[in-house]
Amino acid sequence: MTELSSNERMCQLQRCLGGEWPDFGPLRERVERTEQLDGYQRQYVTYQVEPDERIAAWLLIPDGVTASASAPGICVWHQHAGQEDVGKDEPAGVRSPNFGAMHMTGVSLVREGYVVLCPDAAGFGERNRLPGREPLQLRGRDLEHYLFGMQVVAGRSLAWKNISDMRRAVSLLASFPFVQPGRLGCYGHSMGATHTWLVGPWEPRLKALAGNCCLPTYAAMERTGLIHCFPNYIPGWRQFGDLPEIVSLTAPRALHLNFGALDAGSPLAEVQAAIPQLEQAWTAAGAPENFTWFIEPDADHVLSDEMWRRVQAHFRRHLG
């Protein structure tokens, strides 16, 4: 493993991910429909992530929030859980067929006064198909495999695409006149937590980030034979570091991570080994108080009440 400065690591990471971030031009956002719910509006919005790719997201706006009474904004990256057809619908409170209200986190956040944006990741929700390619009928894991493979043959990774899309989501959230662009955050559970620490180094507009139950590490994958979702695999990165070396590049901005001690998807031994390394990175960046973590002793791959309480406290502290 090569010892690198933070700047050198960023440069190498960008090369491994797939290169520079293109300017994909205007977002061309549209509000397609709006519904009034208990204490907030839920808008169905569409926007461009690339010139030839338009996607949808749910935008949750607390009642009383306007351009003259603006609020902080939070992007919520949805989980994987093998429910590729659900995507953004779960955090936005539209439907959660397998987990009840546990991961309807966007609803919880909007009720605390944040504007919340919930987009679909590539291959999920309304993106769980190939646009204009219906005869291929690729869905679920097959579609994820296809998307990953086609990024690789183009010299990129699926993580590159995910980060690019998330940067567009942050731009969309920041563009609304009722959102305070200097007070933005993001949260994700499981694959959404992976997306949180993937986008962190590339989005200085995100002042507070929180991830729940996902820091698998390549060392843990090798030790346990663990298979993870495709955004975790960045070609060539292992020669420069493991996944904690990516997480550390968010320093000095505020990051909180939750873990379950019994979560086989983020084995405890490697999580415990990573934490001092991450604490050292934030200390070196002059902001040791901005990295916080919590391991719940008897929890598995869940969002417990205590885990969520700590996420809420993190956002209150850093977004106000």
N, C-alpha and C positions, 0 to 999 in steps of 0.2 A: 504494500500500500504506500502510495507516494504522499509525502508531507507537503501540503500546499497552504499558502495564505488564503484568506477568505476571498480576495479578488481573483486569485488564480483558480480557486475551487469553482467560483461562479463561472469563469470562462470555460473550464473543462466540463462543468455540468451542462452548460449551454450546448457545447459541441456534442456531448453524449445524448442529450435530449433530441437534438435535431437541427440546431442552428438558431439564427436570429429570429425574432418575432416580426413578421411582416406587418405593414400597415394595411389592414383590410378595409380601410375606408369608413364611410359613415355607417352608423348603426341602423339607420332607417327604421327606428322603432315605431310600433303602432299599438295602441290599446284596442283590442278586438272586442272585448266585452267586459262588463263590470257587474259585480253583485254585492249587495250590502249584507253583511253578516253582523253578528253580535259584537259591536265595538270596533269594527274595521271593515274596509272594503277589500275584496279580492278581485284583482284585475288579471285578465288573460292577455299577456303582451307577447308580441313577436318582434324579432330583430335579427339583423345579419351578424353571423359570426365569421363568415367568409363571403366574398362577393357572390358565390353561387350556392350559399347555404344559409337558409333562414330557419330559425328555431323559435320555440315558445318557452315561456316561463310564467310562473305565477308571481304577481306582485301584491303584497299585503300592506295596506296603508291604514294606520290607526285613525279612528275618527278624530277630527279636530286638527290633524296635521295638514298644513297648507304651505304655500311658498312663504308666507309671512309668519308661520309658526312651524318651522321645519324641525326634522328629527334626525337622529343618527340612523344609519342604514347597515343592515347585515345581510350578506349572502349566505344561504344555507345550501350546502352540497349534500345531496341525498346519498343514502347507503346503496349497497349492492344487494346482498341477501338473496341472490338468485331470483329476484323479482324485477326482471328487466323491463316488464311492461308498466311498472308503477312509477319509477323515477320521481319527478318533482311533485307528483300528487300527494305523496306521503307527508313531507314536511309542511306542505301548504294546507293540510287538513282536508283534502278532497276525498282520499280513500287510503286505507291501510289494511289490506286484506289479511296480513299475517301477524301484525304487531299491535293492533289496537291503537291507542293514543300515544304509545311510548315515544314514537319518533315524529309526532306532529309538532316538531319543535318550532317551526315558523309561526304557528298559531300562538304558541306560548310567548314567543319574542314580540310579535306584533301587539299582544295584549300588555306587554311591558312598555310599549311606546316606541318601538323601533319599526322603521320601514324595512320590510323583508322581501328579498328576491330569491325565488326558488327555481332555478333552471334545470333542464334535463342534461345529463352528461351524454356524450356520444354513445349510442347503442342502447339508450334507456328511454322509457316513457314513449313519447311520440317519435323519438329518434330510434326506436327499436325496429328499424327496417332500413333498407337502402332506398333513398328517395329516387323515384322514377325507375326502380329496378324490381318491381313487385314479382315478376316471374321467378326471380332467384329465391324468394321466400326464405331468406336468412333471418333467423331470430335468435334471441338469447345468447348462449355461450358461443354458438357458431358465428353469430354476427360479431361478437367481441373479438373472437379469434381472427376473423376476416379483417376487421378494422385495425387490429394490432399488426397483423402481417403486412397489410398494404402500407401502413406508416413505415414499417421497417424497410420495405423494399424501396421506399421513397427517401431513405436515409434519415428517417425520424423515428420517434417512438409514440405510442399512444399517450404517454405522459405529456409529450410536447403538444399534442392536439388538445388534451384536457386543459393544460395550463393556458394555451391560447384562448380557448373558449371561456375559461374563467376570467381572464383579463378583460374580455369583452363584456362579461356580466358585471364586473366591477365598474367598468366605464358606463354601462347602462345605469346602474344604480346611482352612480355619482352624478349623472346628467339630469336627474329629476330635480326641479326647482324646490321641491319640498323635502329633499334630503340634504343633510349637512355633509359636504364632500370631505371635510377634514375629520369626520367622525364615522369611519367605516370599519366594519369587521366581517369575519366569516366564521362559520361553524360547520362541522360535519361529523357524522358517526360512521365508523367502519371505513368503507371506501371513501366516504365523504371526509373522514379524518385524513386519509392519504392525500386527498385533493387539497385539504387545508395546508398541510406542510409542503406539498409540491408547489402550490402557488405562492406561498409566503415569501420566498426569496425574490420573486419577480414582481411583487405588488406592494411597493412602499405606501400606496394609498390605504392599505389595510393596517389600521393601528392596533387592532386587537383580534387575535385568532384563537380558536379553540377547537381541539380535536378529541373525539371520544373513541377509545378502543381500536386504535390501529397504529402500531409501529412494529411491523413484523421483523425487520432486519434480514439481510441476506445470510448472516451467520445463523440465525434461528431457522431459516429455510433449509440450510444445509444440515444442521444438527437434527432436525425433526422430520425432514421430508415434506415440509409445509408448501402447499401450492396456494398462491394468492392471486388476486385479480390483476389484470394486465398493467394498470398504471404503475405498479410497483417495480416493473422491470425496465431498467434504463440501460440500453446496450453500452458496454464499455465502462460503466461507472465503477465497477468493483475495483479496478486498478487504482482509483483515487480515493475510495472510501466506501462506507456502508450507508444505509439510509439515515442514521443520525447525523452524518456529515452534511446531508441535505437539510435536515431540520434545523441545524445550527445556523444556517445562512439567513434565517429570519431575524436573528438577533441584530439590533437591540429591541426590536418591536415586541409587543406583549404577546406571549403564547402560553396557553394552558393546555395540558394534556391529561386526560383521564384514562385509567386502565383498570381492568378486572384481573385480579390475581389468578383466576382460574381460566382465563381466556386463552385457548389454544391457538388462536389466530395471531396473538402477540405474546409469545412465550415469556413468562415472568423473568427468567434468568437474563435474557437479553435486554428486556426493558430495564431491569435494575442496573445492568451494566451501562446502558445508554444514558441514564439520568445524570450521573456525575459529569459525564462528557458534555451534556447539554448545559448543565449549570456552569461549567467552566467557560463555555462559549459566551453565555450571557454576561458572566463576570468580566471576561476579557473585553466585551463590548461596552462595559461601563454601566450595565443595567441588570444586575443580578436579580432584582426584584421583579423583573418583567417575565421571567420564566418560572412558571409554577406547575405542579403536577400532583396527582392523587392516584393512589392504588387502593381500590376497595378490596379488602381481604377475601370476602366470600362471593365476589361477583364474577360472572362469566362475561360473555360478549353482549352486554346490555347497556342501556342508559338508565341507571338507577336514580332514585330521587336525590341521593347525595351527590352523584356525579352531575346531575343537572343543576342542583343548587350552586355548585362550584362554577359551572359555566356561566350562570346568571350573574354571580358575584364578579366574575372576571370582566364581563361586559359592562356592568355598572361601574366598576372601578376605572376602566380605561376608555369607555365611550361616554360615560356620564348619564 
